[in-house]
Amino acid sequence: MQKNPANVIVMISGSGSNLQSIINKADDIGVNIQSVISNKADAYGLKRAKDAGITTQVIEHTKFSSREDFDRALIKYINKFNPDLIILAGFMRILSDGFVATFAGKILNIHPSLLPKYKGLNTHQRALDADDTKAGASVHFVTNELDSGEIILQESVTIDAHDNATTLAKKVLEQEHILYPKAIKKVLQR
C-alpha cells in the first residue's frame, strides 16, 4: 500500500461531479490532485477544482488542427507533473494511440454501462432498448480500443419499469460517485 499520496491528474469536459467525489474522498483514497485539465473553458468542473484549491488548465481541442496535436499539448502539460495516474472523469474525447502509449497502464476511465456491454455513447437508452434488468458503471484502464481495457470495478443498479434514459442516468451517476473513488484506491493498493 502506498504511504504517500499518489499524484494524479484529472481530465474533465463538463460538470465534474465525479471529480467532486474524488476531491471529497482524496484523503481516504490517498491521492493528491495535482491539476484538473478541461478541453472546455466553460466546464463547471473547473470551478469545483478552483474551489478546492487545485490548479486548473484549459486545453481546448477546437484550437488544434488534429487530435494528435491536441494530445501532444496534453502530454506536454501532464509531463510537467509526472503523475502516478491520469483519471478521466467525464472527459469526452477519444485519446490518440500516442497519448495512450505515453501513459500506458496509468489512465483510468469511468463508463456508464456494465462493460463489455454498451461501449461508447447512449448507454442508458441502449440498455432500456435491450430490455435489460440491470445497468451500471464500470471503471477500467484505458487502452487503444474504446472502453475495452481491464475492468477494475463495476457497480450495478436495477432498471425499474418506470425508468427512462434520464432516470436511469441519474441512478447510475449516483453509483459512479461511490464507485470511482473505490476503484482508484484499489488500483493504488496493487
WOPELIN-V945795 format. One record per run of one state. SS is the DSSP state (hx for helix, st for strand, lp for the rest). FROM is the first residue (numbers start at 1). TO is the last residue. Records with the same first field share a line. If there is no record, write none. Layout:
SS=FROM-TO + FROM-TO
This chain:
lp=1-5 + 13-16 + 25-25 + 30-30 + 39-43 + 52-54 + 59-60 + 64-66 + 80-84 + 89-96 + 103-106 + 112-122 + 130-133 + 142-150 + 159-164 + 189-190
st=6-12 + 31-38 + 55-58 + 85-88 + 107-111 + 134-141 + 151-158
hx=17-24 + 26-29 + 44-51 + 61-63 + 67-79 + 97-102 + 123-129 + 165-188
